[in-house]
């Protein structure tokens, strides 16, 4: 079978891709080496289709209230969305953070549910947690490319084990556009960054206490609020 006749699917860790492209990167010496950009999803879907012949592109993403316009836009661009339940908690900096670990779902769909339906696959993530999945796909002759969001910040495991498969989205300037600067709301949306210590239940954060100047009463704490997953028609 010629390469042009091969069926190619893409499996995208949406938040890893989004954060990798949108966040600035500062070197250890404090030098600004990358300015965050915004990914043009429509151009990205076109790129997947024209460059690699991707017929179906799955995006694994957390379901958040109020993001319906984003979800509709992604579907209009030609992506198939797989939603993940998310949790909300307060991090050490006192910021409200939302997380939904999508890596298990991505592995399930790529290695089981859709495995028999494609000849080769592309994965979009800069995280090393998918190393076993990539090894499995390579053994089966189905690993085509790994799209890494940012060449300045990604897992060293990918560089050492799958260097020849890597394509850096941050280098594709025609897929990117400047970010619109907006006033921060104190909320960090992280709907699917794998490998960051996610746990089935989010415990209450422990306040820092100065042992020499401990005061009675008022110790801040925060709980996690689970947002139920909503059904989505395909």
N, C-alpha and C positions, 0 to 999 in steps of 0.2 A: 504493500500500500504506500503510495506516494505521500510525502509530508502534507501536501495540500488537501489530501483526503482524510487526514487524521482528525479525529474529534478532540477538541481542546477545551477544557474547562478551567476557570480561574476561581480560586478560593481566597477571599480577602478578609484579613483581620482589620476591620474598619478603623478601630480606634488606634491601633498601633501605626497604621498608615497615616491617619490624620495627625496624630501627635508628633510622629517622626518628621513630618513635613512642616507642621505649623510652629514647632518650638524652636527658639534660637538655640545655637550651640556655642558655648564659651569654652575655650581651651583652659588647661590647668594653669596657664600663665595669665589668664584673664582676658585673652584676646578673643574678639568676636569673630568666629570663623564661619558662621552660617546664620543668615537672617531668615526667620520663619516665613513660610509662604502659605498660600491657600491652594489646595488641589482643585482643579477644574474637573469635576466628576464626569461631565459629558465628554470632554476631550480624552480623559483617561479611558473611558469605555471604548471610544473610537480607536485609541491606541492599541488596546488589547485585541480588538477585532482585526485591525489592519496589519499590525506587526506580528501577531502570533496566531491569528485565526481563531480567537476565543469565541465559541458559539454560545456559551452560558457562563455568566460571571456571578458567583455567589458572594454576597457581602454578609458577614456575621457581625451583628450590631446589637447593642443594648436598646431595649424599648423604654423610651422616656416620654412622659406626658409633655405635650406641647411641641413635640418634634415632628408632627405629622407632615408639615410642609417639606421637611428634609427627606422623610421617607418617600413621599410622593415624587419628589425630584429625582431621587436615586432610581426609583422604578421607571420613571419616564426616560432616564438616561440609558436604561436597558439592563439594570442589575436586578438580580433576584435576592430579596432580603430574607435572612434567617435571623429571627429575633431571639434575644437572650434576656432572662430576668435580671434585674439590676438591684443593687443595694446602695444605701446612702449612709454616710457616716462623717464624722469630723476628724480630720487628720491632726498631726502633731502641731501644725501651724495654725490650727483653729479654723481651717477652711473646710467647707462642706464639699465632700468628694463623693462622686457616684461611680460605682464600678460594676462590671458584669463580665466575668471571665469567660471568653468565648472560645478558648483554645480547644476544650473537649468537644464542643459541637463541631468545630471546623474539622478536627481529626475524624470524627464520626462520619460526617458527610463525605469527606474525601476518600477515606480508607474503607468505607463500608457501604453507605447508602447509594452513592453515585459511582463507586469504583468501577463497576462493570460497564458504565455508560460512556466512558471517555477513554481515549488512547493515550493522552498526555495531559499534564496538569501544570498550571502556573500558580504559585502561592505568593501572596503579598503580605509580608511581615518582616520585621528586622529582629524578631525575638528568637532566642536559641531554644525555646521550649518545644519547637516543632522539629527538632533535629531527628528524632526517631521516625517521624512521619516522612521526612525527606529521604532518610536512608531506605525506608520501606519502598517509597516510590521509585527511587533509583534502582533498587534491586529488581523491581517489576518492569523497569524500562519505561516508566511513565512520568518521570520528573523532567520538565522542560526548562523552566526558569524559576528563580526566586527573586521577586521584586522587593528590594530593600528600600524603605522610605527615605533614609538619610545615610549617605556614605560616611558622615562624620560621627554617627552614633548608631551602632548596631552590635549584635552579639559577635564576639570573637570566634565563637564556635562555627558560625557560618563562614567566616573568612578562612578558617583552617580546614574545614571539611568540604565546603561547597563553593569554593572561590569561582570556579568556572561557570557556575549557574547564576551568579549574582548580576542583577541589573539594578542600578540606583535611580530611583524615581526623582530624587533631588537634582539629578543631572539633566532631566528632561524639562528644560525651561519652558517649552511650549505647552506643557501640562500644568504649569504653575502660574499663579498671579499674586500680586501683593495682598497682604492681609489688611482688612479694614480695622483700624484701631478703634476699639470700643472701651467704654468704662467697665472695669471689672466688677462683677457682682459678688465676688468672694466664693464662687462655686467653681469647682474643678470637675469637668465632666470627663470621666475615664471609663468608657463603657465596654472595654474589652482588652485591656492590656495584660497579656498573660505573663506569668513569671514574676509577679510582684507581691507574693506572699498572701494571696487571697485565701480565705478560709470559709468553710460552709456557713459559719455564723460569725458576725463581727462583734467582738467584745467591746465593752465600754473602755474608752481611752483612760489611761491613768495620768492624773495631773502631776506635774513636777513640784516637789516640796523641798524647800530649803530646811534641812534638818536643824540648823542652828537658829532659824527664825520661823519655826513652824507656828502657824496660827490655827486656832480652833475654828471649826465650822467650815463653811464654803470651800468645797473642793469641786472644781468643774468636772463634768462628765458628759458623755454623749452616747447616744444609742443609735443603732442602725435601723433604718426603716426600709422594709422590703417593698418594692413596687411590683405588683402583680403583672405578669406577662399578658398581653392582649393578643387575641387571635388575629391573624392577617390573612386575607384571601389571596391566594396566588393567582 
